[in-house]
Amino acid sequence: MTSEEPEVAFKVIGDILVASIRRTIQSRNELMPLFKNLEESVSEYICGPPMTIFHLDTPVEGFDAEAAFPVREPVEAGGIRSRIVSGGEAWSVMHYGSYENLAQSAQKLHKYRHSRGLATALLPREIYHAGPFEDNPEDNVTEVVDVVHDWQDRFWNGLGEILGEDTRAKIVEGAEEITPHSTGFERGAWVKTALKRLEEHADEEQISEIICRCAHVRPGADIAQFREVYEKNHDLDELMAAYAESQGWIEKPYRKGNVIYTTKVPMNREGWENATTLKEKIPQFCYCPVVHHLLDETPSIFCHCGGGWARQVFEGVLGVKVKVKLLKTVVAGDNVCAWELHLPEDFA
């Protein structure tokens, strides 16, 4: 960690059983009634400080927020549900005082994590070690935590399962030198080298499968809502329409027979349209911190990951194996990132 950012700390968080209420909110003021309701209902089971978990993988107007307390045993009552919140490697920063400038602490954390070339797991949380205090906000002590996406572990596991341990060892050589504290440029250089080795040891289908498995994991509730849509009429086109409506990062997909075509939209459309060079365009289009460090040196196969995120819906709902083919990627100079999702031939 650099001396310029002493507040940012690395930690490993264990899985936590919580009792929670999840709501779409417009402002932080809406959280307090949720915590009061929770505390009154589960007080005898509470075993840790309250927290808010923000779900960044659901495009909503406002914030998809989950008010929660760690509990000793599951509690289900009156809109309160219990679940395991996954842990993992994380970066955190302590914030003292009013919530008015809490966003600045969160942004500092985001920038530092990004500088390490690490993506968020899309579930940042605020842990209220002291507070929330309505009357004396200066006494608030809040820990902002961002669990990172375990891309490297997923890559490791996929290599072993598909190519075997010996081949994996050749591909990941040097991985022991990459730590959570490595810079984004160091991480990117290793990823670039590892993917070049992967291309030497695997065919196109194996590469797609390995990298697709590195994608973020969709929440079970996400899959469940799409399954509910599909099971009404077992209509694939209705499922695709519901998927497109709920996703802020894709164009409306279309289908030809058993092949679904899906295309990503720019992260920052205005920045993308105003950029004049490929190096300028890539970070405006793509969310991935590794790509932001490698830019046009990113191996194209890295972008199978986006197809892996999309296929989880159709595999989860339809119960079939979906194969992904990368069609276009901005890191190769294309104007979009696009994939084919191949359902079994007899499914169309």
C-alpha positions in Angstrom: 0.0 0.0 0.0 1.3 3.4 -0.8 1.9 6.1 1.8 -0.5 8.4 -0.1 -3.5 6.2 0.8 -2.8 5.0 4.4 -6.5 4.6 5.2 -7.1 1.8 2.7 -6.5 -1.6 4.2 -6.6 -5.2 2.8 -8.5 -7.9 4.7 -10.0 -11.3 4.2 -13.7 -11.5 5.3 -15.4 -14.7 6.2 -19.0 -15.7 5.2 -21.6 -14.1 7.4 -25.1 -15.2 8.3 -27.4 -12.1 8.3 -31.0 -11.2 8.8 -32.0 -8.5 6.4 -34.6 -6.4 4.6 -33.9 -5.5 1.0 -35.5 -2.4 -0.6 -34.9 0.0 -3.5 -34.3 3.4 -1.8 -33.8 6.9 -3.1 -31.8 8.3 -0.1 -29.9 7.2 3.0 -32.8 8.5 5.2 -34.9 5.5 4.2 -32.4 3.0 5.8 -33.1 4.1 9.4 -36.6 2.7 9.6 -35.4 -0.6 8.1 -32.8 -0.9 10.8 -35.3 -0.1 13.6 -37.7 -2.8 12.2 -34.8 -5.3 12.0 -33.5 -4.6 15.5 -36.9 -4.9 17.1 -37.5 -8.2 15.3 -34.2 -10.0 15.7 -32.6 -8.3 18.7 -32.0 -11.6 20.6 -30.1 -13.1 17.7 -27.8 -10.2 16.7 -24.1 -10.9 17.0 -22.5 -8.0 15.2 -22.8 -4.4 14.0 -25.5 -3.4 11.5 -24.5 -3.1 7.8 -25.9 -2.1 4.5 -25.1 -4.2 1.5 -25.5 -2.5 -1.9 -26.4 -4.6 -4.9 -24.7 -3.1 -7.9 -25.8 -5.8 -10.3 -29.4 -4.7 -10.5 -30.2 -1.6 -12.6 -32.8 0.3 -10.5 -33.9 3.9 -10.1 -32.1 4.7 -6.8 -30.1 2.2 -4.8 -30.8 -1.5 -4.3 -29.9 -1.7 -0.6 -30.1 -4.5 2.0 -30.2 -3.5 5.6 -28.7 -6.3 7.7 -27.6 -7.5 11.1 -25.2 -10.5 11.6 -27.2 -13.2 13.5 -26.4 -16.4 15.4 -29.2 -18.4 13.6 -31.6 -17.8 10.7 -34.6 -15.6 11.3 -37.6 -15.3 8.9 -40.4 -13.0 9.9 -42.5 -10.2 8.4 -40.4 -9.4 5.3 -37.1 -10.3 7.1 -35.1 -13.0 5.6 -31.8 -14.7 6.5 -29.0 -15.6 4.1 -25.3 -16.2 4.0 -23.3 -13.1 2.7 -20.2 -14.4 1.0 -16.9 -13.1 2.1 -13.5 -13.1 0.3 -10.6 -10.8 -0.2 -11.5 -7.1 0.3 -10.3 -3.6 0.6 -11.8 -1.3 3.3 -11.5 2.2 4.6 -12.7 3.7 7.9 -14.9 6.8 7.8 -15.4 8.9 10.9 -18.3 11.4 11.4 -21.2 12.5 9.3 -22.4 10.6 6.2 -22.5 13.8 4.2 -19.0 13.0 2.8 -19.1 9.2 3.0 -19.2 9.0 -0.7 -15.7 10.6 -0.8 -14.4 7.7 1.3 -16.1 5.2 -0.9 -14.6 6.8 -4.0 -11.2 6.7 -2.5 -11.7 3.0 -1.9 -12.9 2.4 -5.4 -9.9 4.3 -6.9 -7.4 2.3 -4.8 -9.0 -1.1 -5.7 -9.1 -0.1 -9.3 -5.4 0.9 -9.2 -4.7 -2.7 -8.1 -6.4 -4.0 -11.3 -9.2 -5.6 -9.2 -12.9 -5.7 -10.0 -15.6 -5.3 -7.4 -17.7 -8.3 -6.5 -20.7 -5.9 -7.0 -21.7 -6.1 -3.3 -20.0 -3.3 -1.4 -21.1 -2.8 2.1 -21.1 -0.2 4.9 -20.5 -1.6 8.4 -21.7 0.8 11.2 -19.3 0.1 14.1 -20.7 3.1 15.9 -24.1 4.6 14.8 -26.0 5.3 12.7 -26.6 8.3 15.1 -29.2 10.7 14.1 -28.6 13.2 16.9 -24.8 13.1 17.0 -23.6 12.2 13.5 -20.0 13.3 14.4 -19.8 10.1 16.5 -20.5 7.7 13.6 -17.7 5.2 12.8 -18.4 3.5 9.5 -16.3 0.9 7.6 -16.7 0.9 3.9 -15.8 -2.5 2.5 -15.5 -3.7 -1.1 -15.1 -7.4 -1.6 -13.1 -8.1 -4.8 -14.2 -10.4 -7.6 -12.2 -13.6 -7.4 -11.2 -13.7 -11.1 -7.7 -15.3 -10.5 -9.2 -18.1 -8.4 -11.8 -18.8 -11.0 -9.2 -18.9 -13.7 -7.1 -21.3 -11.7 -10.0 -23.6 -11.0 -11.2 -23.6 -14.7 -7.7 -24.4 -15.9 -7.3 -27.4 -13.6 -10.7 -28.8 -14.4 -10.5 -28.5 -18.2 -6.8 -28.7 -19.0 -5.4 -30.6 -16.0 -2.9 -29.6 -13.3 0.3 -30.0 -15.4 -0.9 -27.7 -18.1 -2.3 -25.3 -15.6 1.1 -25.0 -13.9 2.6 -23.9 -17.2 0.0 -21.3 -17.9 -0.1 -19.7 -14.4 3.7 -19.5 -14.0 4.5 -16.4 -12.0 1.1 -16.2 -10.3 2.7 -16.5 -6.9 4.2 -13.0 -7.5 0.7 -11.4 -8.0 -0.9 -10.4 -4.7 -3.8 -8.2 -3.8 -1.2 -5.4 -3.3 0.2 -5.8 -6.9 -0.4 -2.8 -9.1 -2.9 -2.9 -11.9 0.0 -2.8 -14.4 1.7 -5.8 -12.8 -1.6 -7.7 -12.6 -2.4 -6.9 -16.2 1.0 -8.0 -17.5 0.6 -11.4 -15.8 -2.9 -11.8 -17.2 -1.7 -11.0 -20.6 1.2 -13.5 -20.4 -1.1 -16.2 -18.9 -3.7 -15.8 -21.7 -1.1 -16.0 -24.4 0.0 -19.3 -22.9 -3.6 -20.4 -22.7 -3.9 -19.9 -26.4 -0.9 -22.1 -27.0 -2.4 -25.0 -24.9 -6.1 -24.9 -25.5 -8.5 -24.9 -28.4 -11.2 -22.2 -29.0 -13.9 -24.1 -27.1 -11.7 -24.8 -24.1 -10.6 -21.1 -24.0 -14.2 -19.9 -24.1 -15.3 -22.2 -21.3 -12.3 -21.4 -19.0 -12.8 -17.6 -19.4 -16.6 -17.7 -19.2 -16.2 -19.3 -15.8 -14.2 -16.2 -14.7 -17.3 -14.0 -14.9 -19.1 -12.6 -11.9 -21.7 -14.9 -10.5 -25.3 -13.9 -10.9 -27.3 -13.9 -7.7 -29.8 -16.7 -7.3 -32.7 -14.2 -7.0 -31.7 -12.8 -10.4 -32.0 -16.2 -12.1 -35.3 -16.9 -10.2 -37.0 -13.8 -11.5 -36.2 -14.8 -15.1 -37.3 -18.4 -14.5 -40.6 -17.1 -13.3 -41.1 -15.2 -16.6 -40.1 -18.2 -18.7 -42.3 -20.7 -16.9 -45.5 -18.8 -17.6 -45.4 -19.6 -21.3 -42.1 -21.4 -21.9 -41.4 -18.7 -24.5 -37.7 -18.0 -25.1 -38.4 -14.7 -26.8 -40.3 -13.5 -23.7 -37.3 -14.5 -21.5 -35.0 -12.5 -23.8 -37.2 -9.5 -23.6 -37.3 -9.6 -19.8 -33.5 -10.1 -19.7 -32.9 -7.1 -21.9 -35.3 -4.9 -19.9 -33.5 -5.6 -16.6 -29.9 -5.2 -17.9 -28.5 -1.7 -18.2 -25.3 -2.7 -19.9 -26.6 -4.6 -23.1 -28.5 -3.8 -26.3 -31.7 -5.8 -26.8 -30.6 -9.4 -27.7 -32.0 -11.1 -30.7 -32.2 -14.8 -31.8 -31.7 -16.8 -34.9 -32.8 -20.4 -34.3 -30.9 -21.7 -31.3 -28.3 -18.8 -31.3 -28.8 -15.7 -29.2 -26.9 -12.6 -30.1 -26.0 -10.1 -27.4 -24.1 -6.9 -27.5 -22.7 -4.7 -24.7 -23.2 -0.9 -24.6 -20.5 1.6 -23.5 -20.0 2.2 -19.8 -19.8 5.9 -20.6 -21.5 6.5 -23.9 -20.6 10.2 -24.1 -16.9 9.5 -23.3 -16.9 6.7 -25.8 -18.3 8.9 -28.6 -16.0 11.8 -27.8 -12.8 9.6 -27.7 -10.6 9.8 -30.8 -8.1 6.9 -30.3 -8.5 3.3 -29.4 -6.6 3.8 -26.1 -9.0 6.6 -25.2 -12.1 4.6 -26.3 -11.4 1.3 -24.4 -11.7 2.7 -20.8 -14.9 4.5 -21.8 -16.5 1.3 -23.0 -15.3 -1.4 -20.7 -15.8 -1.7 -16.9 -12.9 -4.1 -16.2 -9.9 -2.6 -14.3 -7.5 -5.1 -15.9 -8.5 -3.9 -19.4 -8.1 -0.3 -18.2 -4.5 -1.0 -17.5 -3.8 -3.1 -20.6 -5.9 -1.2 -23.0 -5.3 -2.4 -26.6 -2.7 -4.9 -25.3 -5.5 -6.9 -23.7 -5.8 -10.3 -25.4 -9.1 -10.6 -27.1 -10.0 -13.9 -25.4 -10.2 -12.1 -22.1 -13.5 -10.7 -23.3 -15.2 -14.2 -23.2 -15.9 -13.2 -19.6 -18.8 -10.9 -20.7 -20.4 -13.8 -22.5 -20.0 -15.9 -19.4 -22.1 -13.3 -17.4 -24.8 -13.4 -20.0 -25.0 -17.2 -20.4 -25.7 -17.7 -16.7 -29.3 -16.5 -17.2 -30.1 -18.9 -20.0 -28.3 -21.9 -18.4 -29.9 -21.2 -15.0 -33.4 -20.8 -16.5 -33.4 -23.4 -19.2 -31.3 -26.0 -17.6 -29.1 -26.5 -20.6 -25.5 -26.0 -21.5 -24.8 -22.8 -23.4 -21.7 -22.3 -25.4 -20.3 -18.9 -26.0 -18.5 -17.5 -29.0 -16.8 -14.1 -28.9 -17.7 -12.1 -32.1 -16.3 -8.7 -31.4 -14.4 -6.8 -28.8 -13.3 -3.2 -28.4 -9.8 -4.2 -27.3 -9.3 -5.6 -30.9 -10.5 -2.3 -32.4 -14.2 -3.3 -32.9 -16.9 -0.7 -32.2 -18.7 -3.1 -29.7 -18.3 -6.2 -27.7 -20.6 -9.0 -29.0 -21.2 -12.7 -28.4 -23.1 -15.6 -29.7 -24.8 -17.8 -27.1 -25.4 -21.2 -28.6 -28.3 -23.3 -27.1 -28.5 -27.0 -27.9 -29.6 -27.5 -31.5 -32.8 -29.2 -30.6 -33.9 -26.4 -28.3 -34.9 -23.8 -30.9 
